[in-house]
Amino acid sequence: YRGTAAFSEPETQPWRDFFYAHPNIVGHMDYHSYSQLLLWP
């Protein structure tokens, strides 16, 4: 479920707060254990 708006769900709100507290973060890389894929936008 994507929620009614950006960061409307409680699981995403800590991420929003973290990124607002650290404005110098300009990228994110995610490593998934399933299929061991390296994904980026």
OpenMM code with the backbone's topology and positions (N, CA, C; nanometers):
from openmm import Vec3, app, unit

residues = "TYR ARG GLY THR ALA ALA PHE SER GLU PRO GLU THR GLN PRO TRP ARG ASP PHE PHE TYR ALA HIS PRO ASN ILE VAL GLY HIS MET ASP TYR HIS SER TYR SER GLN LEU LEU LEU TRP PRO".split()
positions = [
    Vec3(0.0841, -0.1179, 0.0000),
    Vec3(0.0000, 0.0000, 0.0000),
    Vec3(0.0879, 0.1232, 0.0000),
    Vec3(0.0691, 0.2092, -0.0956),
    Vec3(0.1562, 0.3265, -0.1091),
    Vec3(0.1168, 0.4438, -0.0210),
    Vec3(-0.0010, 0.4397, 0.0383),
    Vec3(-0.0444, 0.5485, 0.1253),
    Vec3(-0.1204, 0.6550, 0.0490),
    Vec3(-0.1711, 0.7506, 0.1224),
    Vec3(-0.2511, 0.8568, 0.0605),
    Vec3(-0.1658, 0.9709, 0.0067),
    Vec3(-0.0442, 0.9829, 0.0562),
    Vec3(0.0474, 1.0879, 0.0114),
    Vec3(0.1889, 1.0455, 0.0481),
    Vec3(0.2846, 1.1202, 0.0000),
    Vec3(0.4238, 1.0899, 0.0336),
    Vec3(0.4435, 1.0952, 0.1846),
    Vec3(0.5061, 0.9918, 0.2395),
    Vec3(0.5362, 0.9808, 0.3826),
    Vec3(0.4112, 0.9810, 0.4705),
    Vec3(0.2981, 0.9365, 0.4176),
    Vec3(0.1764, 0.9318, 0.4988),
    Vec3(0.1728, 0.8099, 0.5905),
    Vec3(0.2544, 0.7098, 0.5614),
    Vec3(0.2539, 0.5883, 0.6421),
    Vec3(0.3610, 0.5954, 0.7505),
    Vec3(0.3338, 0.5404, 0.8690),
    Vec3(0.4287, 0.5518, 0.9806),
    Vec3(0.5632, 0.4851, 0.9538),
    Vec3(0.5674, 0.3843, 0.8660),
    Vec3(0.6945, 0.3180, 0.8362),
    Vec3(0.7901, 0.4076, 0.7583),
    Vec3(0.7375, 0.5037, 0.6840),
    Vec3(0.8230, 0.5901, 0.6028),
    Vec3(0.8607, 0.7206, 0.6729),
    Vec3(0.7903, 0.7562, 0.7775),
    Vec3(0.8163, 0.8833, 0.8447),
    Vec3(0.9541, 0.8918, 0.9089),
    Vec3(1.0097, 0.7856, 0.9683),
    Vec3(1.1475, 0.7957, 1.0190),
    Vec3(1.2495, 0.8213, 0.9082),
    Vec3(1.2263, 0.7645, 0.7893),
    Vec3(1.3173, 0.7922, 0.6773),
    Vec3(1.3099, 0.9390, 0.6379),
    Vec3(1.1896, 0.9930, 0.6314),
    Vec3(1.1731, 1.1346, 0.5996),
    Vec3(1.2481, 1.2210, 0.7003),
    Vec3(1.2317, 1.1918, 0.8289),
    Vec3(1.2984, 1.2697, 0.9331),
    Vec3(1.4497, 1.2586, 0.9222),
    Vec3(1.4989, 1.1382, 0.8916),
    Vec3(1.6433, 1.1180, 0.8780),
    Vec3(1.6990, 1.2006, 0.7625),
    Vec3(1.6326, 1.1974, 0.6477),
    Vec3(1.6831, 1.2720, 0.5321),
    Vec3(1.6698, 1.4225, 0.5515),
    Vec3(1.5675, 1.4674, 0.6209),
    Vec3(1.5571, 1.6101, 0.6521),
    Vec3(1.6672, 1.6536, 0.7483),
    Vec3(1.7076, 1.5641, 0.8389),
    Vec3(1.8128, 1.5964, 0.9353),
    Vec3(1.9520, 1.5900, 0.8731),
    Vec3(1.9654, 1.5233, 0.7582),
    Vec3(2.0946, 1.5079, 0.6901),
    Vec3(2.0810, 1.5537, 0.5446),
    Vec3(2.0725, 1.6843, 0.5201),
    Vec3(2.0457, 1.7340, 0.3844),
    Vec3(2.1598, 1.7113, 0.2856),
    Vec3(2.2780, 1.6722, 0.3326),
    Vec3(2.3902, 1.6513, 0.2411),
    Vec3(2.3869, 1.5153, 0.1728),
    Vec3(2.2951, 1.4286, 0.2099),
    Vec3(2.2821, 1.2990, 0.1435),
    Vec3(2.2224, 1.3224, 0.0053),
    Vec3(2.2930, 1.2774, -0.0975),
    Vec3(2.2460, 1.2999, -0.2342),
    Vec3(2.2198, 1.1697, -0.3095),
    Vec3(2.2443, 1.0564, -0.2472),
    Vec3(2.2204, 0.9300, -0.3158),
    Vec3(2.2003, 0.8172, -0.2173),
    Vec3(2.1552, 0.7055, -0.2710),
    Vec3(2.1305, 0.5883, -0.1880),
    Vec3(2.1477, 0.4649, -0.2748),
    Vec3(2.2213, 0.3657, -0.2255),
    Vec3(2.2369, 0.2396, -0.2949),
    Vec3(2.1784, 0.1303, -0.2067),
    Vec3(2.1058, 0.0397, -0.2665),
    Vec3(2.0367, -0.0641, -0.1914),
    Vec3(2.0811, -0.2006, -0.2410),
    Vec3(2.1226, -0.2873, -0.1491),
    Vec3(2.1643, -0.4225, -0.1838),
    Vec3(2.0600, -0.5184, -0.1307),
    Vec3(1.9985, -0.5924, -0.2202),
    Vec3(1.8937, -0.6872, -0.1824),
    Vec3(1.9516, -0.8270, -0.1718),
    Vec3(1.9078, -0.9013, -0.0724),
    Vec3(1.9557, -1.0384, -0.0580),
    Vec3(1.8877, -1.1316, -0.1578),
    Vec3(1.7651, -1.1023, -0.1959),
    Vec3(1.6984, -1.1848, -0.2959),
    Vec3(1.7606, -1.1580, -0.4324),
    Vec3(1.8084, -1.2576, -0.4968),
    Vec3(1.8732, -1.2502, -0.6278),
    Vec3(2.0044, -1.1734, -0.6234),
    Vec3(2.0418, -1.1211, -0.5094),
    Vec3(2.1663, -1.0472, -0.4916),
    Vec3(2.1835, -0.9404, -0.5996),
    Vec3(2.0822, -0.8576, -0.6128),
    Vec3(2.0823, -0.7519, -0.7124),
    Vec3(2.1334, -0.6221, -0.6532),
    Vec3(2.2070, -0.5476, -0.7310),
    Vec3(2.2497, -0.4135, -0.6944),
    Vec3(2.1647, -0.3175, -0.7761),
    Vec3(2.0774, -0.2425, -0.7093),
    Vec3(1.9804, -0.1580, -0.7783),
    Vec3(2.0092, -0.0109, -0.7536),
    Vec3(1.9892, 0.0703, -0.8537),
    Vec3(2.0013, 0.2150, -0.8398),
    Vec3(1.9060, 0.2800, -0.9389),
    Vec3(1.8641, 0.4029, -0.9126),
    Vec3(1.7690, 0.4681, -1.0050),
    Vec3(1.8346, 0.5098, -1.1349),
] * unit.nanometer
topology = app.Topology()
chain = topology.addChain("A")
for resn in residues:
    res = topology.addResidue(resn, chain)
    for name in ("N", "CA", "C"):
        topology.addAtom(name, app.Element.getBySymbol(name[0]), res)
